[in-house]
Amino acid sequence: MEDLTAFLDRTQLLHFFPAHYKEQIAKHLIKLEFQKDKVIFKEGDPSDGLYLIAAGSVGAFISDPELGIEFQIARLGINECFGEMGLLTGEPRSATIRTLEDVVLYQLPSKVFFTLLNGSAQMAVELGKILAKRVAEMSRNQPTTQTADISRFQFNADLFHMLSENLINQHKIIPLALEEGTLTVGSVNIKNTLGYDAVKRIFRGVRLQPLQISESDFNKFMEKAKQLMAKPVAAAPQVKKAHTIQYWSEDEKDEKAGMSISGEETRKILDSILSEAIDLEASDIHIEPEYEETVVRYRVEGRLRKRSGNVLPRHIYRSLVSRIKVLSKLDIAEKRLPQDGRFSITIDDRDIDFRVSTLLSKNGEKVVLRILDASTALIELSRVIIADKIYQVIRRVLFQPHGVILISGPTGSGKTTTMYSMLNERKSKELNIVTVEDPIEYSIPGITQVQINEAIGLGFSTVLRTILRQDPDIILVGEIRDSDTAKMAFEAGLTGKLVISSFHANNSLSALVRLFELGIDPYLASSALLGIINQRLVRRLCPNCAKPFDYPEAVIKSLTFAGAYDPKVPVKLLQPRGCPTCNNAGFKGRMSALELMIFNEATKHLILKKAPPAEIKREAEKGSYISLGKYCNFLLANGLTAPGEVLRVLPREDEMKV
């Protein structure tokens, strides 16, 4: 009650009441919360009470039926009120009230309002002041035939570029400002409904605030705009060196036939985006349309960062997406349904593939390009598995004549890179290696790669069944998704083939449980399963700037709970600092952190009995089992990563125990 009475002390209308009276008023207040751009009530709605603003701000809007648009006539903020005019006149609401930001309101019901008004002359006086102020403000903001001074608006080149010069000259409408969802435009003809419709088709979801401007002001504005349009729309970002890029469609990649695509400016912008992404060693490019700009972000070492250089205006987005669609052999006219495609480039004699995905969002199609650089994906297994002893164990398993090796982990944990590195380790002219993937991430010379196509019934199980008739030595199954694929993969591993596959599971034990849920018989699992690698990615510390650091006790405790730190054998922990070598990030590159479970006779016997996972884990710990925490301890002890990265990927359920 104290908070509400203090709030009433600050309100414009009710502050003069004595404290005991305000306490009584507070009992009748109804608290309401609205998010930004929500309508509280509409013009024409019946009056239901007085509203007091405790936080945020609202705008009052009236509609012009002739123009078909709204005009904002007032802005109200904290400690101000609205709704009183409808109560006093008994007429429907004369304006629409819409939130300009998140707001907190208190509603005073109409019955209480009239009780207060009838018993207080002072309230009538205060109400008269508010009404006089409101009428004066409405008079200033009502649409008028008087011309407005547009010199008070700062020229906004991005807004101007979103409208074509033909549209501006035809309708003599210029965009002046875009604030909080309201676009202010200057118009020589204030009742130009056709012009407003054309503007609203481009600026979707905004409200128009027209201002009458003179013909001479319009001409001066256009002269200034022409001077600015002579400058480049968007300067290319600073990259390490100049690049030479040639584009190839997926169909024309083998023939290296060049493509001719119109729009020189669009081509240069796309070149600069791809060049910067490759220089940054990004894994993905996100192209996102916003109201006022085209946002480009790169995923570098697992984290998104915005593109450097000048802001790309919104109108660039359409031509940029169209160019990407043409390169990817996608339907340019289809904007509602998601599409997937690919294209390739040759940059400085280096071939790079891009996997393209489009998705319709509120502001338009978002495009994400996955960068597939075979030179960075096909790396040696010894560089993927940094701990030499663990690498030797995995290599011995990899050179078994038959069986199943599973690579598990969440999306983006590097499973595909690990599997490709394993194939690269075993690649030989004496072996028939076949993969079945969706999609094929990288092309590997000397290996038969098959792309599945569910639309025509060519799924994992169908392809796998055919592959078994192709006399394979090693089979890579991109992902085990269903029981049929799982059973065929394990049967192949049992009948003389080495099968490598990825599997979505959080750890080795949950992978076993999921296999049983998919219908894998315990006998089949115990006989065919060689090992499970559960993988995460952590950022590698920059060797040039990482320094020792005494971390707080809370961090040490968290690492200990997660199994990545042994207080009895303390290690020197390093902290990322940042330097020019790592672009002040403190990290450079990523590496695997993994859990390894190799199955011996004892653990296979427990699997055959379908023993509880905890019992299987206890037995595995006696042999070749490395927990994720223990591997992370190795990375910390060797100064390869930081505690923050380890805690980000490690499960810490033990901390939740009482």
Solvent accessible surface area in square Angstrom, and as a share of the most:
residue,aa,sasa,rsa
1,M,112,0.50
2,E,147,0.66
3,D,120,0.62
4,L,35,0.18
5,T,22,0.13
6,A,42,0.33
7,F,10,0.04
8,L,0,0.00
9,D,78,0.40
10,R,138,0.50
11,T,1,0.01
12,Q,63,0.28
13,L,0,0.00
14,L,0,0.00
15,H,80,0.36
16,F,52,0.22
17,F,13,0.05
18,P,67,0.42
19,A,70,0.54
20,H,123,0.55
21,Y,80,0.30
22,K,11,0.05
23,E,79,0.35
24,Q,94,0.42
25,I,3,0.02
26,A,3,0.03
27,K,126,0.54
28,H,91,0.41
29,L,20,0.10
30,I,83,0.42
31,K,113,0.48
32,L,52,0.26
33,E,120,0.54
34,F,52,0.22
35,Q,125,0.55
36,K,105,0.45
37,D,76,0.39
38,K,101,0.43
39,V,59,0.34
40,I,26,0.13
41,F,21,0.09
42,K,122,0.52
43,E,72,0.32
44,G,45,0.43
45,D,48,0.25
46,P,108,0.68
47,S,34,0.22
48,D,72,0.38
49,G,0,0.00
50,L,0,0.00
51,Y,10,0.04
52,L,1,0.00
53,I,0,0.00
54,A,28,0.21
55,A,38,0.30
56,G,15,0.14
57,S,6,0.04
58,V,0,0.00
59,G,0,0.00
60,A,7,0.05
61,F,2,0.01
62,I,24,0.12
63,S,55,0.36
64,D,29,0.15
65,P,129,0.81
66,E,112,0.50
67,L,10,0.05
68,G,51,0.49
69,I,11,0.05
70,E,41,0.18
71,F,1,0.01
72,Q,40,0.18
73,I,3,0.02
74,A,2,0.02
75,R,112,0.41
76,L,4,0.02
77,G,20,0.19
78,I,97,0.49
79,N,38,0.19
80,E,38,0.17
81,C,3,0.02
82,F,4,0.02
83,G,11,0.10
84,E,1,0.01
85,M,54,0.24
86,G,7,0.07
87,L,13,0.06
88,L,67,0.33
89,T,86,0.50
90,G,66,0.63
91,E,106,0.48
92,P,73,0.46
93,R,9,0.03
94,S,69,0.44
95,A,14,0.11
96,T,11,0.06
97,I,8,0.04
98,R,28,0.10
99,T,1,0.01
100,L,6,0.03
101,E,70,0.32
102,D,94,0.49
103,V,3,0.02
104,V,37,0.21
105,L,0,0.00
106,Y,29,0.11
107,Q,23,0.10
108,L,0,0.00
109,P,38,0.24
110,S,34,0.22
111,K,167,0.71
112,V,24,0.14
113,F,0,0.00
114,F,77,0.32
115,T,87,0.51
116,L,7,0.04
117,L,35,0.18
118,N,129,0.66
119,G,65,0.62
120,S,15,0.10
121,A,86,0.66
122,Q,80,0.36
123,M,0,0.00
124,A,50,0.39
125,V,80,0.46
126,E,17,0.08
127,L,6,0.03
128,G,37,0.35
129,K,119,0.50
130,I,3,0.02
131,L,44,0.22
132,A,64,0.50
133,K,108,0.46
134,R,19,0.07
135,V,80,0.46
136,A,47,0.36
137,E,29,0.13
138,M,39,0.17
139,S,76,0.49
140,R,171,0.62
141,N,58,0.30
142,Q,70,0.31
143,P,49,0.31
144,T,67,0.39
145,T,114,0.66
146,Q,138,0.61
147,T,84,0.49
148,A,23,0.18
149,D,86,0.45
150,I,21,0.10
151,S,92,0.60
152,R,161,0.59
153,F,43,0.18
154,Q,164,0.73
155,F,35,0.15
156,N,51,0.26
157,A,37,0.29
158,D,47,0.24
159,L,0,0.00
160,F,4,0.02
161,H,38,0.17
162,M,14,0.06
163,L,5,0.03
164,S,61,0.39
165,E,62,0.28
166,N,122,0.63
167,L,24,0.12
168,I,0,0.00
169,N,68,0.35
170,Q,136,0.60
171,H,30,0.13
172,K,70,0.30
173,I,0,0.00
174,I,0,0.00
175,P,3,0.02
176,L,8,0.04
177,A,21,0.16
178,L,26,0.13
179,E,121,0.54
180,E,73,0.33
181,G,30,0.29
182,T,17,0.10
183,L,0,0.00
184,T,18,0.11
185,V,0,0.00
186,G,0,0.00
187,S,0,0.00
188,V,34,0.20
189,N,81,0.41
190,I,20,0.10
191,K,110,0.47
192,N,21,0.11
193,T,48,0.28
194,L,133,0.66
195,G,0,0.00
196,Y,1,0.00
197,D,62,0.32
198,A,9,0.07
199,V,0,0.00
200,K,67,0.28
201,R,159,0.58
202,I,62,0.31
203,F,6,0.03
204,R,164,0.60
205,G,68,0.65
206,V,14,0.08
207,R,34,0.12
208,L,3,0.01
209,Q,28,0.12
210,P,4,0.02
211,L,34,0.17
212,Q,28,0.13
213,I,1,0.01
214,S,34,0.22
215,E,79,0.35
216,S,62,0.40
217,D,35,0.18
218,F,8,0.03
219,N,73,0.38
220,K,134,0.57
221,F,20,0.08
222,M,11,0.05
223,E,112,0.50
224,K,104,0.44
225,A,0,0.00
226,K,113,0.48
227,Q,127,0.56
228,L,53,0.26
229,M,63,0.28
230,A,90,0.70
231,K,124,0.53
232,P,114,0.72
233,V,36,0.20
234,A,17,0.13
235,A,49,0.38
236,A,68,0.53
237,P,9,0.06
238,Q,171,0.76
239,V,52,0.30
240,K,157,0.67
241,K,123,0.52
242,A,96,0.75
243,H,41,0.19
244,T,99,0.57
245,I,29,0.15
246,Q,94,0.42
247,Y,20,0.08
248,W,14,0.05
249,S,0,0.00
250,E,77,0.34
251,D,106,0.55
252,E,55,0.25
253,K,48,0.21
254,D,128,0.67
255,E,124,0.56
256,K,92,0.39
257,A,42,0.32
258,G,64,0.61
259,M,51,0.23
260,S,118,0.76
261,I,37,0.19
262,S,105,0.68
263,G,39,0.38
264,E,98,0.44
265,E,80,0.36
266,T,12,0.07
267,R,77,0.28
268,K,116,0.49
269,I,9,0.04
270,L,0,0.00
271,D,24,0.12
272,S,11,0.07
273,I,0,0.00
274,L,1,0.00
275,S,8,0.05
276,E,11,0.05
277,A,0,0.00
278,I,12,0.06
279,D,21,0.11
280,L,40,0.20
281,E,135,0.61
282,A,9,0.07
283,S,32,0.21
284,D,9,0.05
285,I,0,0.00
286,H,21,0.09
287,I,0,0.00
288,E,20,0.09
289,P,5,0.03
290,E,71,0.32
291,Y,84,0.32
292,E,64,0.29
293,E,40,0.18
294,T,3,0.02
295,V,17,0.10
296,V,4,0.02
297,R,75,0.28
298,Y,0,0.00
299,R,75,0.27
300,V,15,0.09
301,E,38,0.17
302,G,26,0.25
303,R,120,0.44
304,L,57,0.28
305,R,87,0.32
306,K,113,0.48
307,R,23,0.08
308,S,55,0.35
309,G,51,0.49
310,N,83,0.42
311,V,75,0.43
312,L,4,0.02
313,P,2,0.01
314,R,33,0.12
315,H,65,0.29
316,I,5,0.03
317,Y,14,0.05
318,R,129,0.47
319,S,46,0.30
320,L,0,0.00
321,V,7,0.04
322,S,38,0.24
323,R,13,0.05
324,I,1,0.00
325,K,3,0.01
326,V,49,0.28
327,L,0,0.00
328,S,5,0.03
329,K,113,0.48
330,L,26,0.13
331,D,76,0.40
332,I,73,0.37
333,A,86,0.67
334,E,36,0.16
335,K,94,0.40
336,R,185,0.67
337,L,114,0.57
338,P,84,0.53
339,Q,27,0.12
340,D,111,0.58
341,G,14,0.14
342,R,47,0.17
343,F,0,0.00
344,S,2,0.02
345,I,1,0.00
346,T,21,0.12
347,I,4,0.02
348,D,62,0.32
349,D,144,0.75
350,R,93,0.34
351,D,77,0.40
352,I,1,0.01
353,D,16,0.08
354,F,0,0.00
355,R,60,0.22
356,V,1,0.00
357,S,48,0.31
358,T,1,0.01
359,L,106,0.53
360,L,83,0.41
361,S,50,0.32
362,K,179,0.76
363,N,32,0.16
364,G,15,0.15
365,E,6,0.03
366,K,53,0.22
367,V,0,0.00
368,V,38,0.22
369,L,1,0.00
370,R,82,0.30
371,I,14,0.07
372,L,5,0.02
373,D,9,0.05
374,A,35,0.27
375,S,78,0.51
376,T,80,0.46
377,A,3,0.03
378,L,42,0.21
379,I,33,0.17
380,E,105,0.47
381,L,0,0.00
382,S,46,0.30
383,R,151,0.55
384,V,10,0.06
385,I,1,0.00
386,I,44,0.22
387,A,6,0.05
388,D,92,0.48
389,K,171,0.72
390,I,18,0.09
391,Y,26,0.10
392,Q,75,0.33
393,V,31,0.18
394,I,4,0.02
395,R,90,0.33
396,R,149,0.54
397,V,16,0.09
398,L,0,0.00
399,F,88,0.37
400,Q,75,0.33
401,P,99,0.62
402,H,84,0.38
403,G,1,0.01
404,V,0,0.00
405,I,3,0.02
406,L,0,0.00
407,I,0,0.00
408,S,0,0.00
409,G,1,0.01
410,P,57,0.36
411,T,117,0.68
412,G,56,0.54
413,S,4,0.03
414,G,17,0.16
415,K,22,0.09
416,T,43,0.25
417,T,39,0.23
418,T,0,0.00
419,M,5,0.02
420,Y,1,0.00
421,S,0,0.00
422,M,0,0.00
423,L,0,0.00
424,N,50,0.26
425,E,45,0.20
426,R,35,0.13
427,K,83,0.35
428,S,48,0.31
429,K,210,0.89
430,E,160,0.72
431,L,49,0.24
432,N,49,0.25
433,I,5,0.03
434,V,6,0.04
435,T,0,0.00
436,V,0,0.00
437,E,7,0.03
438,D,54,0.28
439,P,41,0.26
440,I,34,0.17
441,E,25,0.11
442,Y,29,0.11
443,S,67,0.43
444,I,6,0.03
445,P,100,0.63
446,G,76,0.73
447,I,18,0.09
448,T,75,0.44
449,Q,39,0.17
450,V,41,0.24
451,Q,76,0.34
452,I,6,0.03
453,N,62,0.32
454,E,111,0.50
455,A,99,0.77
456,I,128,0.65
457,G,51,0.49
458,L,59,0.29
459,G,10,0.09
460,F,8,0.03
461,S,24,0.15
462,T,53,0.31
463,V,7,0.04
464,L,0,0.00
465,R,108,0.39
466,T,63,0.37
467,I,6,0.03
468,L,58,0.29
469,R,173,0.63
470,Q,111,0.49
471,D,109,0.56
472,P,2,0.01
473,D,55,0.28
474,I,3,0.01
475,I,0,0.00
476,L,1,0.00
477,V,0,0.00
478,G,16,0.15
479,E,38,0.17
480,I,2,0.01
481,R,103,0.38
482,D,63,0.33
483,S,40,0.26
484,D,81,0.42
485,T,0,0.00
486,A,0,0.00
487,K,80,0.34
488,M,23,0.10
489,A,0,0.00
490,F,0,0.00
491,E,88,0.40
492,A,1,0.01
493,G,0,0.00
494,L,65,0.33
495,T,97,0.56
496,G,41,0.40
497,K,39,0.17
498,L,1,0.01
499,V,0,0.00
500,I,0,0.00
501,S,0,0.00
502,S,6,0.04
503,F,0,0.00
504,H,69,0.31
505,A,11,0.09
506,N,106,0.54
507,N,60,0.31
508,S,0,0.00
509,L,27,0.13
510,S,36,0.23
511,A,0,0.00
512,L,3,0.02
513,V,59,0.34
514,R,76,0.28
515,L,0,0.00
516,F,37,0.15
517,E,130,0.58
518,L,31,0.15
519,G,41,0.40
520,I,4,0.02
521,D,77,0.40
522,P,31,0.19
523,Y,128,0.49
524,L,21,0.10
525,A,0,0.00
526,S,9,0.06
527,S,42,0.27
528,A,1,0.01
529,L,1,0.00
530,L,26,0.13
531,G,1,0.01
532,I,0,0.00
533,I,3,0.01
534,N,1,0.01
535,Q,1,0.01
536,R,31,0.11
537,L,32,0.16
538,V,0,0.00
539,R,31,0.11
540,R,77,0.28
541,L,6,0.03
542,C,0,0.00
543,P,116,0.73
544,N,97,0.50
545,C,9,0.05
546,A,19,0.15
547,K,96,0.41
548,P,79,0.49
549,F,81,0.34
550,D,136,0.71
551,Y,41,0.16
552,P,77,0.49
553,E,133,0.60
554,A,70,0.54
555,V,35,0.20
556,I,32,0.16
557,K,113,0.48
558,S,18,0.11
559,L,0,0.00
560,T,51,0.30
561,F,83,0.35
562,A,15,0.11
563,G,43,0.41
564,A,0,0.00
565,Y,25,0.10
566,D,62,0.32
567,P,82,0.52
568,K,183,0.77
569,V,100,0.57
570,P,91,0.57
571,V,37,0.21
572,K,139,0.59
573,L,10,0.05
574,L,26,0.13
575,Q,47,0.21
576,P,41,0.26
577,R,133,0.48
578,G,22,0.21
579,C,20,0.12
580,P,122,0.77
581,T,64,0.37
582,C,6,0.04
583,N,96,0.49
584,N,114,0.58
585,A,43,0.33
586,G,0,0.00
587,F,15,0.06
588,K,99,0.42
589,G,27,0.26
590,R,86,0.31
591,M,9,0.04
592,S,6,0.04
593,A,0,0.00
594,L,0,0.00
595,E,11,0.05
596,L,3,0.01
597,M,0,0.00
598,I,29,0.15
599,F,12,0.05
600,N,62,0.32
601,E,140,0.63
602,A,41,0.32
603,T,0,0.00
604,K,41,0.17
605,H,103,0.46
606,L,17,0.09
607,I,0,0.00
608,L,86,0.43
609,K,120,0.51
610,K,115,0.49
611,A,13,0.10
612,P,82,0.52
613,P,54,0.34
614,A,57,0.44
615,E,61,0.27
616,I,3,0.01
617,K,72,0.30
618,R,146,0.53
619,E,42,0.19
620,A,2,0.01
621,E,93,0.42
622,K,160,0.68
623,G,40,0.39
624,S,50,0.32
625,Y,21,0.08
626,I,36,0.18
627,S,36,0.24
628,L,17,0.08
629,G,5,0.05
630,K,120,0.51
631,Y,1,0.01
632,C,0,0.00
633,N,39,0.20
634,F,67,0.28
635,L,0,0.00
636,L,2,0.01
637,A,50,0.39
638,N,84,0.43
639,G,22,0.21
640,L,36,0.18
641,T,1,0.00
642,A,3,0.03
643,P,1,0.01
644,G,50,0.48
645,E,4,0.02
646,V,0,0.00
647,L,25,0.12
648,R,125,0.46
649,V,18,0.10
650,L,10,0.05
651,P,72,0.45
652,R,89,0.32
653,E,115,0.51
654,D,65,0.34
655,E,64,0.29
656,M,162,0.72
657,K,149,0.63
658,V,200,1.15
